């Protein structure tokens, strides 16, 4: 998805959020947030009492009006925080929805004719034909043709990709555009179930479910609210008994300042913003639970090829066996690779040409028979002019040579092990019953991977490299990259077994995948990130989809999950801590006339009881909107241990949560007193 990074204070988003803040005042909407629902009920009660006092010309109208005004602002500011978090998603959803509704499709009819229909009217099983310049109208599989497809509308990546029938590159996504040729696509989903529909629902937060930790925190906040509600209700009889009865406005102000309104107003915004940050990194999470799980991950499974290494293994040298000329080995290796279109095969042809001047030959007139690579034989090669040349895995070629009556020289094992220990891949070349030598294929570890894995280790996350390489090669790459462990010669069953072992030890596991064979492991993992270029089975099995199809994105997903948890924890700490200052402001003010000794608790030197109560209520409202940018951007996560993280959290947001309200309430008291508002 071409996600625009919209400014937090984008005028269009702010304007929309202001309107949504008032729409969210509906009691059914507010009831989802128990803390702010109590504040809204208190605001209604003070409003009714204010109207009564206006009608009877009783009470302190100026003071009561200001209290009521700031109580309503407290509710609106909390709604504004949530609406701002939803705003960027809604802006992106509007763009996607427009693209969806304006797309037309050429639907095939029996007899080879076509109907021109709107994309939303397509059903599962329909077949459409898409030609160059047209937008693919729905998710589906290519059943005929090959085309270059621009997926920038979905992934933001401008480079086109090739999509063709058969294999793992047949899946196409609605909203992408065909640049060349044509394709026939069989629709695989019904209206409302397309990838574009899911993106719209996810980015605008329409289907966001509260996560287990968020639900637990909501229960805690609701419990604290009930406790303080009971305390405030029982306080009035005590006040009457002490000849210091309190007005409804003072009691509601006390309740609102005692309950955790700051985190209550920001909690939903923090969760929505976490999913939005993933969207900005072109990752779609199917639920908030997946984002939260990413923050709690203990074990990270990463494919070697394309994730830890560049993925395009290149031939770096020809190593002949004793008695074999290096040029002879290079010539045989090139012949066996002429029909090999893989990056490895092409690099062998190029290396032979550059190092020995051996140019690729046209074997069409020589009745050459090319032997393609097969998973069963693990070899490829060519039969030409009486020569049978094979290249492949060491054990496979050794069996081939033995089957033809030959033997493998003792020096071969040493060369193979030396290459494997260096992190390379040995490719043995043989002609008939004779082994000629070894091609050294070298895979390059991506820059900065060791540092990134060190950061993950500092977070307490174990990294495991998954590879189909032999154990020696895997060990060398793992050592160079700095991963904690590796699984060599991995099969889908091996991946599943590893995930289950980790989970049995109480650990959360994250992994990436793109193929149908990855689907079981993606479904089993707590965080399964499927590549958008992968198969439909992989995308349905995972709980996140990386639109860029970049396997290293899993590391960023974990960091975003950590940031979500850190932000929620820090603002919860701040919210609870900042209530302390409000206690010192309101409680002495309530009983100062009856119990003058309570003046000793007025350590802020607030001018009057009315100014103290009003200052606390104003600060309580303003602190919510002041923390909106922090809730939306998130607190920067630093890779460090749990003890250091807790210590920093308490020092900055705990101590800061106590100090800032003392300063803020005092400053507000000075201003409103100077303006004569009380």
C-alpha positions in Angstrom: 0.0 0.0 0.0 1.3 3.4 -0.9 1.2 4.5 2.7 1.7 8.2 3.2 3.3 9.2 6.4 0.8 11.8 7.5 1.7 14.4 10.1 0.1 13.9 13.5 -1.3 17.4 13.3 -2.4 17.1 9.6 -5.3 19.7 9.4 -7.5 17.2 7.5 -7.1 14.6 10.2 -7.5 17.1 13.1 -10.7 18.5 11.6 -12.1 15.0 11.2 -11.0 14.0 14.8 -12.8 17.0 16.3 -16.0 16.0 14.7 -15.5 12.4 15.8 -14.8 13.5 19.3 -18.4 14.8 19.6 -19.9 11.7 17.8 -18.2 9.5 20.3 -20.1 11.1 23.2 -22.9 8.6 22.6 -23.3 6.6 25.8 -23.0 3.3 23.9 -19.7 4.3 22.6 -18.5 5.8 25.9 -19.5 2.6 27.8 -16.6 0.7 26.1 -14.3 2.9 28.2 -15.4 2.6 31.8 -13.1 5.3 33.1 -14.2 8.0 30.7 -17.9 6.8 30.9 -17.8 7.7 34.6 -16.3 11.1 33.7 -19.1 11.7 31.2 -21.8 10.7 33.8 -20.2 13.2 36.2 -20.2 15.9 33.5 -24.0 15.2 32.9 -24.7 15.5 36.7 -22.8 18.8 37.0 -24.5 20.2 33.9 -28.0 19.3 35.3 -27.0 20.8 38.7 -25.7 24.0 36.9 -28.9 24.4 35.0 -30.9 24.1 38.3 -28.7 26.7 40.0 -29.1 29.1 37.0 -32.8 28.7 37.2 -32.9 29.3 41.0 -30.0 31.8 41.1 -28.2 29.7 43.6 -24.6 28.3 44.0 -21.4 29.7 42.8 -22.2 29.9 39.2 -18.8 31.1 37.9 -16.9 28.3 39.7 -19.6 25.7 38.8 -19.6 26.7 35.1 -15.9 26.4 34.8 -15.8 23.0 36.5 -18.5 21.7 34.2 -16.8 23.1 31.1 -13.5 21.5 32.0 -15.1 18.1 32.8 -16.7 18.0 29.4 -13.3 19.0 27.8 -11.8 16.0 29.7 -14.2 13.7 28.0 -13.7 15.3 24.6 -9.9 15.3 24.8 -10.0 11.6 25.5 -12.3 11.0 22.5 -10.0 13.3 20.5 -7.0 11.1 21.3 -8.7 8.0 20.0 -10.1 9.8 17.0 -6.6 11.1 16.1 -5.2 7.6 16.3 -8.0 6.4 13.9 -7.6 9.5 11.6 -4.6 8.4 9.6 -6.1 5.0 9.1 -9.4 6.5 7.9 -7.6 8.8 5.4 -5.8 5.8 3.9 -9.0 3.7 3.9 -10.8 6.4 1.9 -8.2 6.3 -0.8 -8.3 2.5 -1.0 -12.1 2.4 -1.0 -12.2 4.9 -3.9 -9.8 2.7 -5.9 -12.0 -0.4 -5.2 -15.3 1.1 -6.2 -14.1 2.7 -9.4 -12.5 -0.4 -10.9 -14.2 -2.2 -13.7 -13.7 -5.8 -14.8 -14.0 -7.9 -18.0 -15.9 -11.0 -16.8 -15.9 -14.0 -19.1 -19.1 -15.6 -20.2 -19.7 -19.0 -21.8 -18.8 -18.9 -25.4 -15.8 -16.6 -25.0 -17.7 -13.3 -24.7 -17.2 -10.7 -21.9 -19.4 -8.6 -19.6 -18.1 -5.2 -18.4 -19.0 -5.2 -14.7 -18.0 -3.3 -11.5 -15.3 -5.0 -9.4 -17.5 -5.3 -6.3 -20.0 -7.4 -8.2 -17.5 -10.2 -8.9 -18.0 -13.6 -7.1 -15.7 -16.4 -6.2 -15.1 -18.6 -9.2 -15.6 -15.8 -11.8 -12.9 -15.6 -14.5 -11.7 -12.2 -15.7 -9.3 -11.1 -18.4 -7.0 -8.3 -17.6 -4.8 -6.6 -20.2 -2.0 -4.1 -20.1 -3.1 -0.8 -18.5 -6.0 -2.3 -16.6 -6.4 -2.8 -12.8 -6.8 -6.3 -11.5 -10.4 -6.2 -10.1 -10.2 -8.8 -7.3 -7.9 -11.3 -5.6 -7.3 -14.4 -7.6 -5.0 -16.9 -9.2 -3.7 -16.6 -12.8 -4.9 -19.6 -14.8 -3.4 -18.5 -18.1 -0.8 -16.0 -19.2 2.1 -14.1 -17.8 2.3 -10.3 -17.1 4.4 -7.6 -15.5 2.3 -6.2 -12.6 2.7 -2.9 -10.8 1.9 -3.5 -7.1 2.7 0.0 -5.8 -0.9 0.7 -5.0 -0.7 -2.1 -2.4 3.0 -2.3 -1.5 4.3 1.1 -2.2 7.2 -0.6 -4.2 7.6 1.0 -7.6 9.5 -1.9 -9.2 7.1 -4.2 -11.2 6.9 -7.9 -10.6 6.3 -10.9 -12.8 3.1 -12.9 -12.2 2.3 -16.1 -14.2 0.1 -19.2 -14.0 1.3 -22.1 -12.0 3.8 -22.2 -9.1 4.1 -19.7 -6.3 3.8 -16.6 -8.4 0.3 -17.0 -9.6 -1.5 -15.2 -6.9 -2.6 -11.6 -7.7 -4.2 -8.9 -5.5 -7.1 -6.6 -6.4 -6.0 -3.0 -6.9 -2.7 -3.8 -8.6 -2.2 -2.9 -12.3 -1.1 -5.0 -15.3 1.7 -3.2 -17.2 2.3 -5.6 -20.1 0.8 -8.6 -21.8 -2.4 -10.1 -20.5 -3.6 -12.7 -17.9 -6.8 -14.7 -17.1 -7.6 -14.6 -13.4 -9.9 -16.8 -11.5 -11.4 -14.9 -8.5 -10.8 -16.7 -5.3 -12.8 -14.6 -2.8 -16.3 -13.2 -2.5 -17.2 -9.4 -2.2 -16.2 -8.1 1.2 -13.5 -10.7 1.7 -10.8 -9.4 -0.7 -7.3 -8.3 0.5 -8.3 -4.7 -0.3 -11.4 -5.1 1.9 -9.4 -6.4 4.8 -6.9 -3.6 4.4 -9.6 -1.0 4.5 -11.1 -2.5 7.7 -7.7 -2.9 9.3 -6.3 0.5 8.6 -9.4 2.4 9.7 -9.6 0.3 12.9 -13.1 -1.0 12.2 -12.2 -4.5 13.2 -9.7 -3.7 16.0 -10.3 -6.0 18.9 -8.8 -5.3 22.3 -5.8 -7.4 23.2 -5.6 -9.6 26.3 -3.2 -7.2 28.0 -5.4 -4.2 27.1 -8.5 -6.0 28.4 -6.6 -6.8 31.7 -5.5 -3.2 32.0 -9.1 -2.0 31.3 -10.4 -4.3 34.1 -7.7 -2.9 36.5 -8.7 0.7 35.6 -12.4 -0.1 36.0 -11.7 -1.7 39.4 -9.8 1.4 40.5 -12.6 3.6 39.3 -15.2 1.6 41.3 -13.0 1.8 44.4 -12.6 5.6 44.2 -16.3 6.0 43.3 -17.2 4.2 46.6 -14.7 6.3 48.5 -16.1 9.6 47.1 -19.7 8.6 47.7 -19.0 7.6 51.4 -17.0 10.8 51.8 -20.1 13.0 51.8 -21.6 11.5 55.0 -18.2 12.0 56.7 -18.1 15.6 55.4 -21.7 16.3 56.7 -20.8 14.8 60.1 -17.7 17.1 60.2 -19.9 20.2 59.3 -18.1 20.4 56.0 -20.6 19.2 53.4 -19.3 19.3 49.8 -21.1 20.3 46.7 -21.7 17.9 43.8 -19.2 19.9 41.7 -16.4 19.4 44.3 -17.2 15.7 44.8 -17.3 15.0 41.0 -14.0 17.0 40.6 -12.4 14.9 43.3 -13.6 11.6 41.7 -12.4 12.6 38.2 -9.0 13.6 39.6 -8.7 10.4 41.6 -9.5 7.9 38.9 -6.8 7.1 36.3 -8.3 9.4 33.6 -5.0 10.0 31.8 -4.3 6.4 30.8 -8.1 5.8 30.5 -8.3 8.5 27.9 -5.2 7.3 26.0 -5.3 3.5 26.2 -7.3 2.9 23.1 -5.3 5.5 21.1 -2.0 3.7 22.1 -3.3 0.4 20.7 -4.7 1.9 17.4 -1.4 3.8 16.9 0.6 0.6 17.3 -1.3 -1.0 14.4 -0.9 2.3 12.4 2.8 2.2 12.9 2.9 -1.2 11.3 0.8 0.0 8.4 3.4 2.8 7.9 6.0 0.1 7.6 3.8 -1.7 5.0 2.8 -4.5 7.4 -0.8 -5.4 8.0 -1.7 -7.0 11.3 -4.9 -9.1 11.3 -5.5 -8.2 14.9 -4.1 -6.0 17.7 -3.3 -9.3 19.5 -0.6 -10.1 16.9 1.0 -6.7 17.4 1.1 -7.2 21.2 2.4 -10.8 20.8 5.2 -9.3 18.6 6.3 -7.2 21.6 6.4 -10.3 23.9 8.3 -12.6 21.4 11.1 -14.7 22.9 12.2 -16.6 19.8 12.6 -15.4 16.2 12.9 -17.9 13.3 14.6 -16.4 10.3 15.2 -17.9 6.9 18.9 -17.7 5.9 18.4 -17.0 2.2 17.1 -13.5 1.5 16.8 -12.6 5.1 20.3 -13.1 6.7 22.1 -13.4 3.4 21.6 -11.6 0.1 20.2 -14.8 -1.3 21.9 -14.9 -4.7 24.7 -17.3 -4.2 27.5 -16.6 -6.7 30.3 -18.8 -8.0 33.6 -17.5 -6.6 36.1 -20.1 -7.7 36.7 -23.4 -9.3 38.7 -25.9 -7.2 39.9 -28.9 -9.2 40.9 -32.2 -7.7 44.6 -33.3 -8.0 45.5 -34.1 -11.6 42.6 -32.1 -13.1 43.3 -28.9 -14.9 41.3 -25.9 -13.6 40.2 -24.8 -17.1 38.9 -28.4 -17.7 36.8 -28.1 -14.6 35.6 -24.6 -15.6 34.6 -25.9 -19.1 32.6 -28.8 -17.7 30.9 -26.6 -15.1 29.9 -24.1 -17.7 28.5 -26.8 -20.0 26.4 -28.2 -17.2 25.1 -24.7 -16.4 24.2 -23.4 -19.8 20.5 -24.2 -19.3 20.5 -23.3 -15.6 18.6 -20.1 -15.3 19.1 -19.7 -11.5 21.4 -17.0 -10.3 23.9 -19.7 -9.3 23.9 -21.2 -12.7 24.3 -17.9 -14.5 27.2 -17.0 -12.2 29.0 -20.2 -13.1 28.8 -19.4 -16.8 30.0 -15.8 -16.2 32.9 -16.9 -13.9 34.1 -19.4 -16.6 34.0 -16.7 -19.2 35.7 -14.0 -17.1 38.4 -16.2 -15.7 39.2 -18.5 -18.6 37.7 -16.8 -21.6 35.3 -19.7 -22.1 32.3 -18.4 -24.0 28.8 -20.0 -23.8 28.3 -22.4 -26.7 25.3 -23.1 -28.8 24.5 -26.8 -28.3 21.4 -26.8 -30.4 23.1 -28.7 -33.3 24.8 -31.2 -31.0 21.7 -33.0 -29.8 22.5 -31.9 -26.2 20.1 -33.2 -23.5 19.9 -31.0 -20.5 19.1 -32.6 -17.1 17.2 -30.2 -14.9 17.6 -30.0 -11.2 15.3 -32.2 -9.2 14.8 -32.4 -5.5 15.1 -36.1 -5.6 18.5 -36.2 -7.4 19.8 -32.8 -6.2 21.8 -32.6 -9.4 21.6 -31.0 -12.8 23.7 -31.3 -15.9 23.9 -32.1 -19.6 24.5 -35.1 -21.9 26.3 -34.0 -25.1 28.6 -35.6 -27.6 29.1 -38.7 -25.5 29.8 -36.7 -22.3 27.6 -37.0 -19.2 28.4 -34.0 -17.0 26.6 -33.5 -13.6 26.9 -30.9 -10.9 25.2 -30.9 -7.5 25.4 -31.7 -3.8 28.5 -33.7 -2.8 26.7 -36.8 -1.6 24.4 -36.9 -4.7 27.3 -36.6 -7.1 29.2 -39.2 -5.2 26.3 -41.7 -5.5 26.1 -40.9 -9.3 29.8 -41.6 -9.8 29.6 -44.8 -7.8 26.6 -45.9 -9.9 28.7 -45.5 -13.0 31.6 -47.6 -11.5 33.8 -44.8 -10.3 35.1 -43.7 -6.9 35.4 -40.3 -5.2 39.0 -39.2 -4.4 39.9 -38.7 -0.8 40.7 -35.0 -1.4 37.1 -34.3 -2.3 35.8 -34.5 1.3 38.5 -32.1 2.5 37.6 -29.5 -0.2 33.9 -29.8 0.5 34.3 -29.4 4.3 36.7 -26.4 3.8 34.1 -24.6 1.7 31.3 -25.5 4.1 33.2 -24.3 7.1 33.8 -21.0 5.3 30.0 -20.6 5.0 30.0 -21.4 1.3 28.1 -24.0 -0.7 30.1 -26.7 -2.4 28.9 -27.8 -5.8 30.7 -31.0 -7.0 31.2 -31.5 -10.8 31.7 -34.9 -12.3 31.9 -36.3 -15.9 30.9 -39.9 -16.1 32.7 -41.9 -13.5 35.2 -39.2 -12.7 34.9 -36.4 -10.2 36.5 -33.2 -11.6 36.3 -30.8 -8.7 34.2 -28.4 -6.8 32.6 -25.0 -7.5 32.6 -22.7 -4.5 29.2 -20.9 -4.2 29.4 -18.0 -1.8 26.4 -16.4 -0.1 27.0 -12.9 1.4 25.7 -12.0 4.8 23.8 -8.7 4.7 25.5 -5.7 6.2 24.6 -4.7 9.7 22.9 -8.1 10.5 25.3 -8.9 13.4 24.5 -5.5 15.1 20.7 -6.1 14.6 20.9 -9.5 16.2 22.9 -8.0 19.1 20.1 -5.6 19.6 17.6 -8.5 19.6 19.7 -10.3 22.1 19.7 -7.2 24.3 15.9 -7.4 24.2 16.0 -11.0 25.5 15.1 -12.5 22.1 16.7 -15.7 20.8 17.4 -15.8 17.0 17.3 -19.0 15.1 18.4 -19.3 11.5 16.5 -21.7 9.3 18.2 -23.1 6.3 18.3 -26.1 4.0 22.1 -26.0 3.9 24.2 -28.8 5.5 25.2 -28.3 9.2 28.7 -27.1 8.4 27.6 -24.4 6.0 24.8 -23.4 8.4 27.2 -23.1 11.3 29.6 -20.9 9.4 26.8 -18.5 8.3 25.3 -18.5 11.8 28.7 -17.6 13.3 29.3 -14.8 10.8 25.8 -13.3 11.1 25.8 -13.6 14.9 22.6 -15.6 15.4 22.1 -17.6 18.6 21.2 -20.9 17.0 20.4 -22.6 13.6 18.4 -25.4 12.2 20.1 -27.0 9.2 18.6 -29.1 6.4 15.2 -27.9 7.7 12.0 -29.4 6.4 8.4 -28.1 7.1 8.1 -30.8 9.8 11.3 -29.6 11.4 10.1 -26.0 11.5 6.8 -27.0 13.1 8.6 -29.2 15.7 11.0 -26.4 16.6 8.1 -23.9 17.1 6.2 -26.4 19.3 9.3 -27.1 21.4 9.8 -23.4 22.1 6.1 -22.9 22.9 6.1 -25.9 25.2 8.7 -24.0 27.2 6.3 -21.0 27.6 7.9 -18.9 24.8 6.3 -16.9 22.1 7.6 -17.6 18.6 7.7 -15.4 15.5 8.6 -16.4 11.9 8.3 -15.4 8.3 7.3 -17.5 5.3 6.0 -17.2 1.7 5.4 -20.7 0.4 2.5 -23.2 0.9 5.0 -25.4 2.8 5.4 -22.6 5.3 1.7 -22.3 6.0 1.5 -24.9 8.9 4.4 -23.2 10.7 3.0 -19.7 10.1 -0.3 -20.8 11.6 1.5 -22.4 14.6 3.7 -19.4 15.4 2.4 -16.8 17.7 3.5 -14.1 15.2 3.4 -15.4 11.6 4.5 -12.8 9.0 3.5 -13.9 5.5 5.1 -12.3 2.4 2.6 -10.5 0.1 4.4 -12.2 -2.9 3.8 -15.6 -1.3 1.0 -18.1 -1.8 -2.6 -17.5 -0.7 -2.2 -20.4 1.8 0.7 -18.6 3.5 -1.1 -15.3 3.6 -4.2 -16.9 5.2 -2.1 -18.9 7.7 -0.1 -15.9 9.0 -1.5 -13.1 11.3 0.5 -10.4 9.5 1.2 -9.7 5.9 4.3 -7.8 4.8 3.3 -5.9 1.7 7.0 -5.3 0.8 7.8 -9.0 1.0 11.0 -8.2 2.9 11.8 -11.1 5.3 14.0 -8.8 7.5 10.9 -6.8 8.3 10.2 -9.3 11.1 12.8 -7.6 13.2 11.0 -4.2 12.8 7.7 -5.9 13.6 9.1 -7.1 16.9 10.5 -3.6 17.7 7.1 -2.0 17.0 5.5 -4.5 19.3 8.0 -3.7 22.0 7.4 0.0 21.5 3.6 -0.5 21.9 4.1 -2.3 25.2 6.7 0.2 26.5 4.4 3.1 25.6 1.4 1.6 27.3 3.5 0.8 30.4 5.1 4.2 30.6 1.9 6.2 30.2 0.1 3.9 32.8 3.0 4.7 35.2 2.7 8.4 34.5 -1.1 8.4 34.9 -1.0 6.7 38.3 1.9 8.9 39.5 0.3 12.2 38.5 -2.7 11.5 40.6 -0.5 12.1 43.7 -0.2 15.8 43.1 -4.0 16.1 42.6 -4.6 14.6 46.0 -2.4 17.3 47.5 -4.4 19.9 45.6 -8.0 18.9 46.2 -8.3 17.1 49.6 -6.8 19.9 51.6 -9.0 22.4 49.8 -12.2 20.4 50.6 -11.7 20.4 54.4 -9.4 23.4 55.0 -12.2 25.5 56.5 -13.2 22.8 59.0 -9.7 21.4 59.6 -7.1 24.2 59.3 -4.3 21.8 60.1 -4.8 20.3 56.6 -3.2 23.6 55.4 0.1 21.8 56.0 -0.7 19.6 53.0 -1.1 22.6 50.7 2.6 22.3 49.8 2.0 24.0 46.4 0.7 27.1 48.2 -2.5 27.2 46.1 -4.4 30.5 46.7 -7.9 29.4 47.6 -9.9 26.1 47.9 -11.8 27.0 44.7 -8.6 27.7 42.7 -7.0 24.5 43.9 -10.0 22.4 42.8 -10.3 24.2 39.5 -6.5 24.0 38.8 -6.5 20.2 39.4 -9.5 19.7 37.0 -7.9 21.9 34.3 -4.6 20.1 34.5 -6.4 16.8 34.5 -7.9 17.7 31.1 -4.9 19.4 29.5 -2.5 16.5 30.3 -4.5 14.2 28.1 -4.3 16.3 25.0 -0.6 17.1 25.8 0.2 13.4 25.8 -1.6 12.6 22.5 1.6 13.0 20.3 3.5 10.7 22.6 0.7 8.1 22.5 0.5 8.3 18.7 4.3 8.3 18.0 5.1 5.9 20.7 8.0 6.0 23.1 11.3 5.2 21.5 12.3 1.6 22.4 15.8 0.9 23.4 17.2 -2.6 23.4 17.9 -3.3 27.0 17.1 -5.8 29.8 13.9 -5.8 31.7 15.5 -4.4 34.9 17.0 -1.5 33.1 13.8 -0.8 31.2 11.8 -0.8 34.5 14.3 1.4 36.2 14.2 4.0 33.3 10.4 3.8 33.2 10.0 4.5 36.9 12.7 7.3 36.8 11.3 9.2 33.8 7.5 8.5 33.9 7.1 7.7 37.6 9.1 10.5 39.1 8.2 12.8 36.2 4.6 11.9 36.7 4.8 13.2 40.2 6.8 16.4 39.6 5.1 17.7 36.4 1.5 17.9 37.9 2.9 19.9 40.9 4.4 22.4 38.6 1.4 22.4 36.2 -1.2 22.8 38.8 0.7 25.6 40.6 1.1 27.4 37.2 -2.6 27.1 36.4 -3.5 28.3 39.9 -1.3 31.5 39.4 -2.9 32.2 36.0 -6.6 31.7 36.9 -6.1 33.7 40.1 -4.4 36.6 38.2 -7.3 36.5 35.7 -9.8 36.6 38.5 -11.6 33.4 37.4 -12.1 32.3 41.0 
